[in-house]
Amino acid sequence: MADPATAAHRPYVLLSCGMSIDGYLDSATPQRLMLSNDTDFDRVDAERAASDAILVGAATIRRDNPRLLVRSPERRAARVARGLPPSPTKVTVTRHGDLDPEARFFARDGAEKLVYCASSAVPVARSRVGDVATVVDAGQPASLHRVCCDLASRGVRRLMVEGGGTVHTQVLGADLADELQLVVAPFFVGSSRATRFVGDGDFPWNPERRATLAEVRQMGDVVLLRYALSPRFPADRAEAT
């Protein structure tokens, strides 16, 4: 279990994920797998707007080329009215620094970009994306604990983690998550070549320490399962199921 003293010095960490019934984030084909619907996309947009930073792994940038921006003009305007940029800070973690500066993650869209990497990859990362992002040494190997503490020092109070599977596995395995929002799509992928929500790991939640289900919400043909993973979970937001 995470040290409460350590937890107090890191952001509130929300994991957000959509998966198939059999636990896959995508298919084994190059085409993007649509796991959600418009209602859930709007819900995720609201969560983004309420966050200070959004984290994805480098593999997600290479595979999905996400923008990671708040889509709603009203939500962007509300952030600006509070003295914030229109969209949260974009964050990624890389072992080798193999990032494309032309990826949409690095677009000049007004959002700050932070690239955390292993010490050995800092020179490569700075040569590739140092003109479009701030590259931060996260240790050897890169430590998510160090990433979270550094984000807190930069004023990030709420961190939204959007994948992929490797990052979800590492965050959960390190007991850094306070909340999990898991959306289940009504179909199976059925291929072990596809990416799963998490890989093998030693997770704090097990038959002896069960996660707390805080909310179940149906949105059309998908369902949101919201889990409280730490005492930091906002009890006043939890809903009876």
C-alpha positions, 0 to 999 in steps of 0.5 A: 500500500502506498505511503500516505505521506508520499501520496500527500505530495503527489497529484490526485491520480485518475485512470481513465480507460475504455475496454472491450468485454474481454479486457482489450484496449484495441484490436490487433489491426491498424484501424482504431477500435471505437470503444465508446460513444458520444455520451462517454466522449463528452464525459471524458472531455469534462474530466479532462477539463477538470484536470491539470495534466493528462498523461499517456505513454510514448507508445500511445503517441506513436500508435494513436497520435492523440491531441489530448485537448479539451474539445468543448468550447464552453469548457475551454472558455471556463478554464481560461476564465479561471486563469488556466490554459484552454487544455491541461498540460500534456505529459508522456513517459518514454524509455528511449526518447523515440518521439516524433516532434510532428505528432499531434501531442506536440502541436503548438496548441497552447498546452504545455508539454512535458516529456519524462524519460530515463536518464540515458534517454535525455540527450536523445529526447532533447535532440528530438523534441526539446524545441517543442516540449520540456524534457525531464530526467525521471531517473534510471529507469524512469520512475513514475513516483518521481514523475508524480512528485515533479508534476506536483512541484509544477502545480499539478494537483489532478492528473488524468492517465489515459493509457496505454496498457503499459502505463496503466499497469505501471501506475496501478502496480506502483499503487499511485492511482486514487481512482479508476474510471473504466468504460466497458464496450459491449463486444469482444476482441478475442485476440491475444495479439491486441493490447490489454487494459493491463499486463502482468503485475503485482497489483495492490488490489487482490482477493484480500484487498478488494477495490471499492466500486463507487459508481455504475453508470449506463451510457447507451450501450456502454457502462462506466465502472468507477472505483475508489482506489485510495482514501483520497477518493472524494467520498462526496462524489461517490454514488450509491450503486 
